[in-house]
Amino acid sequence: MNEIQLAAEIEERKSITNWSNRKIEMETWNSLFEAARRAPSSWNHQPARYIAANEKADIQALCNTLHRTNSWAEKAAGLIIQVAAPEDDDRIDGKEYYLYDCGLAMMSLIYQAQVLGVTTRQMIGWDEAAVKSLLMIPDRYRVVVITGLGYPSESAFSEQAALFKRRFTAQHKRFDMKHLVFWKKWGYEV
Ligand SMILES: Cc1cc2nc3c(=O)[nH]c(=O)nc-3n(C[C@H](O)[C@H](O)[C@H](O)COP(=O)(O)O)c2cc1C
C-alpha cells in the first residue's frame, strides 16, 4: 500500500511541553484566535470565548488551580482558557453542541499554532470554580478546556526526553483504522 500523505501539521502535531522561554508575539496570538474564529459551528452559533494569559504571574496564578499532574503548564509561554455557555448553542436529545463547536475551534487554533512552530497541550484537569473565580468568568459560562502553548526548546535532549515520555506513556498510539471506520454498515470492513 502507498504511504498515506497527511498535511505536515497533522503529521507533526504532538502535545509535548518542552517549551523554551521565548514569548509568543502578539501577531501570532492574533492569528491563533483568528483561526479559531473561522471555525464552523452549529447554526453559526460561535459559542467559544477565550481568555489568554501570557504573563508569568497570571500563568502562575492559574497553575495554582490546576491538578498537580498538570504542573508542566508552568513552563508555558501562554495559557488559553476556552469557555462557553451551553445555552448559546444547540442541545439536541441531550447532546450539548457547544462542546463540539468549542472542540472544532480549538483544533483550528492548534493547527494554526503548529503551522507557526508553536506547540500546544490541552488539559481538563483543573478546579473549575477556582478558575472561574480567578478569571471573573460569569456564572452561565463553563470552562471547556485550557490549552498551554509555547515555542519548543532548541535543546535536542529536551525534545528527545519529551518524545520518549510521550511514547512511554503510549500517547502516540491510536486505535487501528478497522476499529474506527466501517463501510456501509456498523461493523463492516472492506
Ligand atoms: C480534551 C483533552 C483533555 C486533555 N487533558 C489533559 C490533561 O488534563 N493533562 C494532560 O497532561 N494532558 C491532557 N490532554 C492531552 C492528551 O493526553 C493527549 O492529547 C493525548 O495523550 C494524545 O497525545 P498527542 O496529543 O501528543 O497526540 C488532553 C487532551 C484533550 C484533547
The ligand as an SDF file (V2000), in Angstrom:
LIG
                    3D

 31 33  0  0  0  0  0  0  0  0999 V2000
   -9.9140   17.2730   25.8970 C   0  0  0  0  0  0  0  0  0  0  0  0
   -8.4910   16.9530   26.2530 C   0  0  0  0  0  0  0  0  0  0  0  0
   -8.1190   16.9460   27.5850 C   0  0  0  0  0  0  0  0  0  0  0  0
   -6.8070   16.6820   27.9560 C   0  0  0  0  0  0  0  0  0  0  0  0
   -6.4560   16.7840   29.2870 N   0  0  0  0  0  0  0  0  0  0  0  0
   -5.1650   16.6500   29.6210 C   0  0  0  0  0  0  0  0  0  0  0  0
   -4.7640   16.9050   30.9710 C   0  0  0  0  0  0  0  0  0  0  0  0
   -5.5580   17.2670   31.8630 O   0  0  0  0  0  0  0  0  0  0  0  0
   -3.4350   16.7680   31.2570 N   0  0  0  0  0  0  0  0  0  0  0  0
   -2.5200   16.4150   30.3000 C   0  0  0  0  0  0  0  0  0  0  0  0
   -1.3320   16.3350   30.6340 O   0  0  0  0  0  0  0  0  0  0  0  0
   -2.8840   16.1710   29.0260 N   0  0  0  0  0  0  0  0  0  0  0  0
   -4.1730   16.2930   28.6510 C   0  0  0  0  0  0  0  0  0  0  0  0
   -4.5430   16.1060   27.3410 N   0  0  0  0  0  0  0  0  0  0  0  0
   -3.5460   15.7010   26.3260 C   0  0  0  0  0  0  0  0  0  0  0  0
   -3.8000   14.2380   25.8820 C   0  0  0  0  0  0  0  0  0  0  0  0
   -3.3510   13.3800   26.8820 O   0  0  0  0  0  0  0  0  0  0  0  0
   -3.0640   13.9940   24.5360 C   0  0  0  0  0  0  0  0  0  0  0  0
   -3.6630   14.7940   23.5360 O   0  0  0  0  0  0  0  0  0  0  0  0
   -3.1630   12.5220   24.1170 C   0  0  0  0  0  0  0  0  0  0  0  0
   -2.4400   11.7010   25.0110 O   0  0  0  0  0  0  0  0  0  0  0  0
   -2.6140   12.2630   22.7060 C   0  0  0  0  0  0  0  0  0  0  0  0
   -1.2940   12.7660   22.6040 O   0  0  0  0  0  0  0  0  0  0  0  0
   -0.9010   13.7570   21.4260 P   0  0  0  0  0  0  0  0  0  0  0  0
   -1.7960   14.9680   21.5500 O   0  0  0  0  0  0  0  0  0  0  0  0
    0.5570   14.0910   21.6490 O   0  0  0  0  0  0  0  0  0  0  0  0
   -1.1070   13.0360   20.1340 O   0  0  0  0  0  0  0  0  0  0  0  0
   -5.8470   16.3750   26.9550 C   0  0  0  0  0  0  0  0  0  0  0  0
   -6.2280   16.3740   25.5980 C   0  0  0  0  0  0  0  0  0  0  0  0
   -7.5230   16.6730   25.2580 C   0  0  0  0  0  0  0  0  0  0  0  0
   -7.9170   16.7060   23.7850 C   0  0  0  0  0  0  0  0  0  0  0  0
  1  2  1  0
  2  3  1  0
  2 30  2  0
  3  4  2  0
  4  5  1  0
  4 28  1  0
  5  6  2  0
  6  7  1  0
  6 13  1  0
  7  8  2  0
  7  9  1  0
  9 10  1  0
 10 11  2  0
 10 12  1  0
 12 13  2  0
 13 14  1  0
 14 15  1  0
 14 28  1  0
 15 16  1  0
 16 17  1  0
 16 18  1  0
 18 19  1  0
 18 20  1  0
 20 21  1  0
 20 22  1  0
 22 23  1  0
 23 24  1  0
 24 25  2  0
 24 26  1  0
 24 27  1  0
 28 29  2  0
 29 30  1  0
 30 31  1  0
M  END
$$$$
